[in-house]
Structure formats: C-alpha cells, structure tokens
Amino acid sequence: MFDAKQEDRNDLAVVPFKFWVDHVENESGGLDAVHWASWGKRGYANWEKSEKVARLVKDAKAMRGRPDAQPCVWDALEPHYNRWKDGLEAVTDGYALEGWAGGISVGQIAKCKSINVFSVEDLAKLTDENIHKLGPDGPKLRATAAAFVASLNGEGAKLAKENARLSAEVERLTKEAEDDRKAMREFMAQHQIEPAPMPADAAGAFASEPVSRPVGRPRKAA
C-alpha cells in the first residue's frame, strides 16, 4: 500500500518513472525475466521507490479483497505498465543478453536489439552481412558470444552465470542501501533533525595528525 498521507492515498498521487526487466537464474540454469517498477510521489522532490511488479500485484490483490479497500500503488501504475509491456520485444529462446557476463555494454545490447538480436545465441549466429551493424567491435563481440555458446555445458558457462548472478545481487544491495540512506536524509530533513555531532575527542583525532612518540623507555625522574 502507498505509504503516504491520507490525502495522498485518496488522490493516488503516484507518478510512474520507469519499468524494466531483470534476469535471474532459475534452478534449471536458465534465466527468468523479472519485471520492476519505479515511481515517485507527486509534489515530493527526489523521492523514488522501486519494487518488483509481482510484489505490487500481490499487495494490490490483498488490498482489493479487504472490506475497507483503499487505492494502492498498483492502481496508478497498472495502466502505464500494461502500455509498457505491450511494447516489449519478443525475446527469442536462449541466454538473454542482459544476463550475459561476457563484457557486453548497455549500448551494445541496445544495438543488438535494434537488429532483432535478443540472445547470446542470436549474436553468435549473426552473419557477416549484418555484423557490421554493431560497429567495429561487432566481430569481436560475435566471437566472444560463440565461445560462450560453445561452453554452455562446461565450467566456463557456470562461472559466467555465477558472475552474472553476483553482479545482479551487488547491484540490488547497493541500490537498497542508497534508497535507505535517501529515506533517512529525507526523514531527518522533514523532521528538522540535525546529524549527530562527532565527539570532540574523535573530531580532534581526525583533524590533527598523529603525534610521534619517542622510542625507548621513559627517562626516570631525578
């Protein structure tokens, strides 16, 4: 449910930012597409939240089944999501380019999709007639894709998939940490809470350079 003031819930002041697809490895070693949504609150600067579409749909169904049902985030996002989903390309069978840890960039993925190349297998089989459409790095990229496809049943493919999984996990954790920091800053600003001052002794320790001490035992008093 939309975590805002009552008037926000009544007005459904949700602004969709973007939708995107992430790929997660399943138990059989393939990739499952996971849809995500990002939205903001109308009238709030620098406020953004992201969630899996499946979770938003689940929460919406639970809310709609209650006798005191109220508008929720998915009520505002659903029409925009449906229009976005209708425009998705039909991905061919194979290993999705987004989940491939083969050194392909976002720009190269966009170029591949512009010529209907959606998987690593498609890229490996791209003809000489069309490979130049990917730019000067096209032949090298195709060779890398071909080597990956050839090793799909070997250890190399397992390592590549694991790298892709770990990269996605690191990206997710990094984003969650940044979202938490942003939410804390906004909460403190909204409630006019000043950051806790650093203790004087700690501040002095950071401000001054370490003091060198003489080597050896201290001299005895006369």
Rosetta constraint file for C-alpha pairs under 8 A:
AtomPair CA 1 CA 59 HARMONIC 6.88 0.50
AtomPair CA 1 CA 60 HARMONIC 7.42 0.50
AtomPair CA 1 CA 63 HARMONIC 7.68 0.50
AtomPair CA 1 CA 71 HARMONIC 7.74 0.50
AtomPair CA 1 CA 72 HARMONIC 4.85 0.50
AtomPair CA 1 CA 73 HARMONIC 6.16 0.50
AtomPair CA 2 CA 9 HARMONIC 6.54 0.50
AtomPair CA 2 CA 71 HARMONIC 7.97 0.50
AtomPair CA 2 CA 72 HARMONIC 5.36 0.50
AtomPair CA 2 CA 73 HARMONIC 5.40 0.50
AtomPair CA 4 CA 8 HARMONIC 5.97 0.50
AtomPair CA 4 CA 9 HARMONIC 6.60 0.50
AtomPair CA 5 CA 9 HARMONIC 6.48 0.50
AtomPair CA 6 CA 10 HARMONIC 6.23 0.50
AtomPair CA 7 CA 11 HARMONIC 6.09 0.50
AtomPair CA 8 CA 12 HARMONIC 5.65 0.50
AtomPair CA 8 CA 13 HARMONIC 5.41 0.50
AtomPair CA 9 CA 13 HARMONIC 6.87 0.50
AtomPair CA 9 CA 70 HARMONIC 7.55 0.50
AtomPair CA 9 CA 71 HARMONIC 6.25 0.50
AtomPair CA 9 CA 72 HARMONIC 7.14 0.50
AtomPair CA 10 CA 70 HARMONIC 7.82 0.50
AtomPair CA 10 CA 71 HARMONIC 6.86 0.50
AtomPair CA 12 CA 71 HARMONIC 6.67 0.50
AtomPair CA 12 CA 72 HARMONIC 7.33 0.50
AtomPair CA 12 CA 73 HARMONIC 7.50 0.50
AtomPair CA 12 CA 76 HARMONIC 6.71 0.50
AtomPair CA 13 CA 41 HARMONIC 5.71 0.50
AtomPair CA 13 CA 42 HARMONIC 5.25 0.50
AtomPair CA 14 CA 39 HARMONIC 6.66 0.50
AtomPair CA 14 CA 40 HARMONIC 5.84 0.50
AtomPair CA 14 CA 41 HARMONIC 4.91 0.50
AtomPair CA 14 CA 42 HARMONIC 6.07 0.50
AtomPair CA 14 CA 73 HARMONIC 6.72 0.50
AtomPair CA 14 CA 76 HARMONIC 6.23 0.50
AtomPair CA 14 CA 77 HARMONIC 7.66 0.50
AtomPair CA 15 CA 39 HARMONIC 5.44 0.50
AtomPair CA 15 CA 40 HARMONIC 5.01 0.50
AtomPair CA 15 CA 41 HARMONIC 5.77 0.50
AtomPair CA 15 CA 42 HARMONIC 6.11 0.50
AtomPair CA 15 CA 76 HARMONIC 7.81 0.50
AtomPair CA 15 CA 77 HARMONIC 7.89 0.50
AtomPair CA 16 CA 37 HARMONIC 7.78 0.50
AtomPair CA 16 CA 38 HARMONIC 6.30 0.50
AtomPair CA 16 CA 39 HARMONIC 4.31 0.50
AtomPair CA 16 CA 40 HARMONIC 6.41 0.50
AtomPair CA 16 CA 77 HARMONIC 6.25 0.50
AtomPair CA 16 CA 80 HARMONIC 7.45 0.50
AtomPair CA 17 CA 37 HARMONIC 7.73 0.50
AtomPair CA 17 CA 38 HARMONIC 5.38 0.50
AtomPair CA 17 CA 39 HARMONIC 4.88 0.50
AtomPair CA 17 CA 40 HARMONIC 6.90 0.50
AtomPair CA 18 CA 37 HARMONIC 6.02 0.50
AtomPair CA 18 CA 38 HARMONIC 5.36 0.50
AtomPair CA 18 CA 39 HARMONIC 7.08 0.50
AtomPair CA 19 CA 35 HARMONIC 7.15 0.50
AtomPair CA 19 CA 36 HARMONIC 5.61 0.50
AtomPair CA 19 CA 37 HARMONIC 4.54 0.50
AtomPair CA 19 CA 38 HARMONIC 6.34 0.50
AtomPair CA 19 CA 81 HARMONIC 7.07 0.50
AtomPair CA 19 CA 84 HARMONIC 7.33 0.50
AtomPair CA 20 CA 35 HARMONIC 5.84 0.50
AtomPair CA 20 CA 36 HARMONIC 5.37 0.50
AtomPair CA 20 CA 37 HARMONIC 6.68 0.50
AtomPair CA 21 CA 33 HARMONIC 6.22 0.50
AtomPair CA 21 CA 34 HARMONIC 5.56 0.50
AtomPair CA 21 CA 35 HARMONIC 4.62 0.50
AtomPair CA 21 CA 36 HARMONIC 6.17 0.50
AtomPair CA 22 CA 33 HARMONIC 5.79 0.50
AtomPair CA 22 CA 34 HARMONIC 5.02 0.50
AtomPair CA 22 CA 35 HARMONIC 6.29 0.50
AtomPair CA 22 CA 36 HARMONIC 7.36 0.50
AtomPair CA 22 CA 98 HARMONIC 7.49 0.50
AtomPair CA 22 CA 99 HARMONIC 7.98 0.50
AtomPair CA 23 CA 31 HARMONIC 5.73 0.50
AtomPair CA 23 CA 32 HARMONIC 5.44 0.50
AtomPair CA 23 CA 33 HARMONIC 4.70 0.50
AtomPair CA 23 CA 34 HARMONIC 5.86 0.50
AtomPair CA 23 CA 96 HARMONIC 7.80 0.50
AtomPair CA 23 CA 98 HARMONIC 6.91 0.50
AtomPair CA 23 CA 99 HARMONIC 5.85 0.50
AtomPair CA 24 CA 31 HARMONIC 5.31 0.50
AtomPair CA 24 CA 32 HARMONIC 5.28 0.50
AtomPair CA 24 CA 33 HARMONIC 6.63 0.50
AtomPair CA 24 CA 34 HARMONIC 7.10 0.50
AtomPair CA 24 CA 99 HARMONIC 7.65 0.50
AtomPair CA 24 CA 165 HARMONIC 6.89 0.50
AtomPair CA 25 CA 29 HARMONIC 5.93 0.50
AtomPair CA 25 CA 30 HARMONIC 5.52 0.50
AtomPair CA 25 CA 31 HARMONIC 4.40 0.50
AtomPair CA 25 CA 32 HARMONIC 6.16 0.50
AtomPair CA 25 CA 161 HARMONIC 7.58 0.50
AtomPair CA 25 CA 165 HARMONIC 6.95 0.50
AtomPair CA 26 CA 30 HARMONIC 5.53 0.50
AtomPair CA 26 CA 31 HARMONIC 5.79 0.50
AtomPair CA 26 CA 32 HARMONIC 6.34 0.50
AtomPair CA 30 CA 95 HARMONIC 7.16 0.50
AtomPair CA 31 CA 95 HARMONIC 6.96 0.50
AtomPair CA 31 CA 96 HARMONIC 7.22 0.50
AtomPair CA 31 CA 99 HARMONIC 7.54 0.50
AtomPair CA 34 CA 52 HARMONIC 7.28 0.50
AtomPair CA 34 CA 53 HARMONIC 7.99 0.50
AtomPair CA 35 CA 52 HARMONIC 6.01 0.50
AtomPair CA 35 CA 53 HARMONIC 5.62 0.50
AtomPair CA 35 CA 54 HARMONIC 7.50 0.50
AtomPair CA 36 CA 50 HARMONIC 6.99 0.50
AtomPair CA 36 CA 51 HARMONIC 5.78 0.50
AtomPair CA 36 CA 52 HARMONIC 4.40 0.50
AtomPair CA 36 CA 53 HARMONIC 5.23 0.50
AtomPair CA 37 CA 50 HARMONIC 5.58 0.50
AtomPair CA 37 CA 51 HARMONIC 5.65 0.50
AtomPair CA 37 CA 52 HARMONIC 6.24 0.50
AtomPair CA 37 CA 53 HARMONIC 6.04 0.50
AtomPair CA 38 CA 48 HARMONIC 6.79 0.50
AtomPair CA 38 CA 49 HARMONIC 5.60 0.50
AtomPair CA 38 CA 50 HARMONIC 4.26 0.50
AtomPair CA 38 CA 51 HARMONIC 6.68 0.50
AtomPair CA 39 CA 48 HARMONIC 5.63 0.50
AtomPair CA 39 CA 49 HARMONIC 5.62 0.50
AtomPair CA 39 CA 50 HARMONIC 6.56 0.50
AtomPair CA 40 CA 44 HARMONIC 7.60 0.50
AtomPair CA 40 CA 47 HARMONIC 5.51 0.50
AtomPair CA 40 CA 48 HARMONIC 4.62 0.50
AtomPair CA 40 CA 49 HARMONIC 6.41 0.50
AtomPair CA 41 CA 47 HARMONIC 6.58 0.50
AtomPair CA 41 CA 48 HARMONIC 7.50 0.50
AtomPair CA 49 CA 179 HARMONIC 7.57 0.50
AtomPair CA 51 CA 55 HARMONIC 7.00 0.50
AtomPair CA 51 CA 56 HARMONIC 7.01 0.50
AtomPair CA 52 CA 56 HARMONIC 6.51 0.50
AtomPair CA 53 CA 57 HARMONIC 6.15 0.50
AtomPair CA 54 CA 58 HARMONIC 6.15 0.50
AtomPair CA 55 CA 59 HARMONIC 6.18 0.50
AtomPair CA 56 CA 60 HARMONIC 6.11 0.50
AtomPair CA 56 CA 73 HARMONIC 7.32 0.50
AtomPair CA 56 CA 74 HARMONIC 5.88 0.50
AtomPair CA 57 CA 61 HARMONIC 6.20 0.50
AtomPair CA 57 CA 74 HARMONIC 6.45 0.50
AtomPair CA 58 CA 62 HARMONIC 6.31 0.50
AtomPair CA 59 CA 63 HARMONIC 6.18 0.50
AtomPair CA 60 CA 64 HARMONIC 6.05 0.50
AtomPair CA 60 CA 72 HARMONIC 6.41 0.50
AtomPair CA 60 CA 73 HARMONIC 7.73 0.50
AtomPair CA 60 CA 74 HARMONIC 6.15 0.50
AtomPair CA 60 CA 75 HARMONIC 7.55 0.50
AtomPair CA 61 CA 65 HARMONIC 6.25 0.50
AtomPair CA 62 CA 66 HARMONIC 6.85 0.50
AtomPair CA 63 CA 69 HARMONIC 5.45 0.50
AtomPair CA 63 CA 70 HARMONIC 6.97 0.50
AtomPair CA 63 CA 72 HARMONIC 7.70 0.50
AtomPair CA 64 CA 69 HARMONIC 5.35 0.50
AtomPair CA 64 CA 70 HARMONIC 7.51 0.50
AtomPair CA 65 CA 69 HARMONIC 7.01 0.50
AtomPair CA 71 CA 75 HARMONIC 6.35 0.50
AtomPair CA 72 CA 76 HARMONIC 7.32 0.50
AtomPair CA 73 CA 77 HARMONIC 6.35 0.50
AtomPair CA 74 CA 78 HARMONIC 5.44 0.50
AtomPair CA 75 CA 79 HARMONIC 7.96 0.50
AtomPair CA 76 CA 80 HARMONIC 7.88 0.50
AtomPair CA 77 CA 81 HARMONIC 6.01 0.50
AtomPair CA 78 CA 82 HARMONIC 6.10 0.50
AtomPair CA 79 CA 83 HARMONIC 6.44 0.50
AtomPair CA 80 CA 84 HARMONIC 6.25 0.50
AtomPair CA 81 CA 85 HARMONIC 5.94 0.50
AtomPair CA 82 CA 86 HARMONIC 6.12 0.50
AtomPair CA 83 CA 87 HARMONIC 6.65 0.50
AtomPair CA 84 CA 88 HARMONIC 6.76 0.50
AtomPair CA 91 CA 96 HARMONIC 7.93 0.50
AtomPair CA 91 CA 118 HARMONIC 5.66 0.50
AtomPair CA 91 CA 119 HARMONIC 7.47 0.50
AtomPair CA 92 CA 118 HARMONIC 6.27 0.50
AtomPair CA 92 CA 119 HARMONIC 6.69 0.50
AtomPair CA 93 CA 119 HARMONIC 7.25 0.50
AtomPair CA 94 CA 119 HARMONIC 5.53 0.50
AtomPair CA 94 CA 120 HARMONIC 6.83 0.50
AtomPair CA 94 CA 121 HARMONIC 6.04 0.50
AtomPair CA 94 CA 122 HARMONIC 7.93 0.50
AtomPair CA 95 CA 99 HARMONIC 7.37 0.50
AtomPair CA 95 CA 100 HARMONIC 7.20 0.50
AtomPair CA 95 CA 119 HARMONIC 5.23 0.50
AtomPair CA 95 CA 120 HARMONIC 5.54 0.50
AtomPair CA 95 CA 121 HARMONIC 6.82 0.50
AtomPair CA 96 CA 100 HARMONIC 6.61 0.50
AtomPair CA 96 CA 118 HARMONIC 6.36 0.50
AtomPair CA 96 CA 119 HARMONIC 4.51 0.50
AtomPair CA 96 CA 120 HARMONIC 6.33 0.50
AtomPair CA 97 CA 104 HARMONIC 7.91 0.50
AtomPair CA 97 CA 109 HARMONIC 6.64 0.50
AtomPair CA 97 CA 118 HARMONIC 6.27 0.50
AtomPair CA 97 CA 119 HARMONIC 5.08 0.50
AtomPair CA 97 CA 120 HARMONIC 5.72 0.50
AtomPair CA 98 CA 109 HARMONIC 7.43 0.50
AtomPair CA 99 CA 161 HARMONIC 7.72 0.50
AtomPair CA 99 CA 164 HARMONIC 5.91 0.50
AtomPair CA 99 CA 165 HARMONIC 7.98 0.50
AtomPair CA 100 CA 104 HARMONIC 7.56 0.50
AtomPair CA 100 CA 120 HARMONIC 7.45 0.50
AtomPair CA 100 CA 160 HARMONIC 7.24 0.50
AtomPair CA 100 CA 161 HARMONIC 7.24 0.50
AtomPair CA 100 CA 164 HARMONIC 6.43 0.50
AtomPair CA 101 CA 160 HARMONIC 5.66 0.50
AtomPair CA 101 CA 161 HARMONIC 7.11 0.50
AtomPair CA 101 CA 163 HARMONIC 6.52 0.50
AtomPair CA 101 CA 164 HARMONIC 5.35 0.50
AtomPair CA 102 CA 144 HARMONIC 7.07 0.50
AtomPair CA 102 CA 145 HARMONIC 7.32 0.50
AtomPair CA 102 CA 148 HARMONIC 7.83 0.50
AtomPair CA 102 CA 160 HARMONIC 7.44 0.50
AtomPair CA 104 CA 108 HARMONIC 6.21 0.50
AtomPair CA 104 CA 109 HARMONIC 6.87 0.50
AtomPair CA 104 CA 141 HARMONIC 7.54 0.50
AtomPair CA 105 CA 109 HARMONIC 6.25 0.50
AtomPair CA 106 CA 110 HARMONIC 6.30 0.50
AtomPair CA 107 CA 111 HARMONIC 6.33 0.50
AtomPair CA 108 CA 112 HARMONIC 6.14 0.50
AtomPair CA 108 CA 134 HARMONIC 7.14 0.50
AtomPair CA 109 CA 113 HARMONIC 6.23 0.50
AtomPair CA 110 CA 114 HARMONIC 6.20 0.50
AtomPair CA 111 CA 115 HARMONIC 6.84 0.50
AtomPair CA 111 CA 133 HARMONIC 7.93 0.50
AtomPair CA 111 CA 134 HARMONIC 6.14 0.50
AtomPair CA 112 CA 116 HARMONIC 6.44 0.50
AtomPair CA 112 CA 117 HARMONIC 4.87 0.50
AtomPair CA 112 CA 118 HARMONIC 6.70 0.50
AtomPair CA 112 CA 123 HARMONIC 7.68 0.50
AtomPair CA 112 CA 134 HARMONIC 6.89 0.50
AtomPair CA 113 CA 117 HARMONIC 4.98 0.50
AtomPair CA 113 CA 118 HARMONIC 5.65 0.50
AtomPair CA 117 CA 122 HARMONIC 5.49 0.50
AtomPair CA 117 CA 123 HARMONIC 6.14 0.50
AtomPair CA 118 CA 122 HARMONIC 6.51 0.50
AtomPair CA 118 CA 123 HARMONIC 7.73 0.50
AtomPair CA 119 CA 123 HARMONIC 6.44 0.50
AtomPair CA 120 CA 124 HARMONIC 6.17 0.50
AtomPair CA 120 CA 145 HARMONIC 5.76 0.50
AtomPair CA 120 CA 146 HARMONIC 7.95 0.50
AtomPair CA 120 CA 149 HARMONIC 7.25 0.50
AtomPair CA 121 CA 125 HARMONIC 6.35 0.50
AtomPair CA 121 CA 145 HARMONIC 7.17 0.50
AtomPair CA 121 CA 146 HARMONIC 7.46 0.50
AtomPair CA 121 CA 149 HARMONIC 6.47 0.50
AtomPair CA 122 CA 126 HARMONIC 6.23 0.50
AtomPair CA 123 CA 142 HARMONIC 5.77 0.50
AtomPair CA 123 CA 145 HARMONIC 6.39 0.50
AtomPair CA 123 CA 146 HARMONIC 7.79 0.50
AtomPair CA 124 CA 142 HARMONIC 5.05 0.50
AtomPair CA 124 CA 143 HARMONIC 6.81 0.50
AtomPair CA 124 CA 144 HARMONIC 7.89 0.50
AtomPair CA 124 CA 145 HARMONIC 5.02 0.50
AtomPair CA 124 CA 146 HARMONIC 4.52 0.50
AtomPair CA 124 CA 149 HARMONIC 7.42 0.50
AtomPair CA 125 CA 142 HARMONIC 7.74 0.50
AtomPair CA 125 CA 146 HARMONIC 7.60 0.50
AtomPair CA 126 CA 130 HARMONIC 6.57 0.50
AtomPair CA 126 CA 131 HARMONIC 6.12 0.50
AtomPair CA 126 CA 142 HARMONIC 7.25 0.50
AtomPair CA 127 CA 131 HARMONIC 5.98 0.50
AtomPair CA 128 CA 132 HARMONIC 7.20 0.50
AtomPair CA 130 CA 134 HARMONIC 7.89 0.50
AtomPair CA 131 CA 135 HARMONIC 7.70 0.50
AtomPair CA 131 CA 138 HARMONIC 5.58 0.50
AtomPair CA 131 CA 139 HARMONIC 6.43 0.50
AtomPair CA 131 CA 142 HARMONIC 7.86 0.50
AtomPair CA 132 CA 136 HARMONIC 6.74 0.50
AtomPair CA 132 CA 138 HARMONIC 6.07 0.50
AtomPair CA 132 CA 139 HARMONIC 7.61 0.50
AtomPair CA 133 CA 138 HARMONIC 7.48 0.50
AtomPair CA 134 CA 138 HARMONIC 4.89 0.50
AtomPair CA 137 CA 141 HARMONIC 6.10 0.50
AtomPair CA 138 CA 142 HARMONIC 6.13 0.50
AtomPair CA 139 CA 143 HARMONIC 6.22 0.50
AtomPair CA 140 CA 144 HARMONIC 6.28 0.50
AtomPair CA 141 CA 145 HARMONIC 6.20 0.50
AtomPair CA 142 CA 146 HARMONIC 6.08 0.50
AtomPair CA 143 CA 147 HARMONIC 6.23 0.50
AtomPair CA 144 CA 148 HARMONIC 6.27 0.50
AtomPair CA 145 CA 149 HARMONIC 6.20 0.50
AtomPair CA 146 CA 150 HARMONIC 6.16 0.50
AtomPair CA 147 CA 151 HARMONIC 6.40 0.50
AtomPair CA 148 CA 152 HARMONIC 6.26 0.50
AtomPair CA 148 CA 156 HARMONIC 7.57 0.50
AtomPair CA 148 CA 157 HARMONIC 6.67 0.50
AtomPair CA 151 CA 155 HARMONIC 7.37 0.50
AtomPair CA 151 CA 156 HARMONIC 6.02 0.50
AtomPair CA 151 CA 157 HARMONIC 5.79 0.50
AtomPair CA 152 CA 156 HARMONIC 7.26 0.50
AtomPair CA 152 CA 157 HARMONIC 4.88 0.50
AtomPair CA 152 CA 158 HARMONIC 7.74 0.50
AtomPair CA 153 CA 157 HARMONIC 6.67 0.50
AtomPair CA 154 CA 158 HARMONIC 6.94 0.50
AtomPair CA 155 CA 159 HARMONIC 6.33 0.50
AtomPair CA 156 CA 160 HARMONIC 6.19 0.50
AtomPair CA 157 CA 161 HARMONIC 6.10 0.50
AtomPair CA 158 CA 162 HARMONIC 6.11 0.50
AtomPair CA 159 CA 163 HARMONIC 6.07 0.50
AtomPair CA 160 CA 164 HARMONIC 6.22 0.50
AtomPair CA 161 CA 165 HARMONIC 6.17 0.50
AtomPair CA 162 CA 166 HARMONIC 6.10 0.50
AtomPair CA 163 CA 167 HARMONIC 6.00 0.50
AtomPair CA 164 CA 168 HARMONIC 6.19 0.50
AtomPair CA 165 CA 169 HARMONIC 6.21 0.50
AtomPair CA 166 CA 170 HARMONIC 6.11 0.50
AtomPair CA 167 CA 171 HARMONIC 6.15 0.50
AtomPair CA 168 CA 172 HARMONIC 6.14 0.50
AtomPair CA 169 CA 173 HARMONIC 6.17 0.50
AtomPair CA 170 CA 174 HARMONIC 6.01 0.50
AtomPair CA 171 CA 175 HARMONIC 6.17 0.50
AtomPair CA 172 CA 176 HARMONIC 6.19 0.50
AtomPair CA 173 CA 177 HARMONIC 6.13 0.50
AtomPair CA 174 CA 178 HARMONIC 6.23 0.50
AtomPair CA 175 CA 179 HARMONIC 6.07 0.50
AtomPair CA 176 CA 180 HARMONIC 6.17 0.50
AtomPair CA 177 CA 181 HARMONIC 6.26 0.50
AtomPair CA 178 CA 182 HARMONIC 6.09 0.50
AtomPair CA 179 CA 183 HARMONIC 6.07 0.50
AtomPair CA 180 CA 184 HARMONIC 6.17 0.50
AtomPair CA 181 CA 185 HARMONIC 6.22 0.50
AtomPair CA 182 CA 186 HARMONIC 6.22 0.50
AtomPair CA 183 CA 187 HARMONIC 6.08 0.50
AtomPair CA 184 CA 188 HARMONIC 6.14 0.50
AtomPair CA 185 CA 189 HARMONIC 6.10 0.50
AtomPair CA 186 CA 190 HARMONIC 5.95 0.50
AtomPair CA 187 CA 191 HARMONIC 6.20 0.50
AtomPair CA 188 CA 192 HARMONIC 5.67 0.50
AtomPair CA 188 CA 193 HARMONIC 4.69 0.50
AtomPair CA 188 CA 194 HARMONIC 6.97 0.50
AtomPair CA 189 CA 193 HARMONIC 6.20 0.50
AtomPair CA 189 CA 194 HARMONIC 7.95 0.50
AtomPair CA 198 CA 202 HARMONIC 6.62 0.50
AtomPair CA 198 CA 203 HARMONIC 5.98 0.50
AtomPair CA 199 CA 203 HARMONIC 6.00 0.50
AtomPair CA 200 CA 204 HARMONIC 6.01 0.50
AtomPair CA 201 CA 205 HARMONIC 6.12 0.50
AtomPair CA 202 CA 206 HARMONIC 6.34 0.50
AtomPair CA 203 CA 207 HARMONIC 6.01 0.50
AtomPair CA 204 CA 208 HARMONIC 5.95 0.50
AtomPair CA 205 CA 209 HARMONIC 7.43 0.50
AtomPair CA 205 CA 210 HARMONIC 7.73 0.50
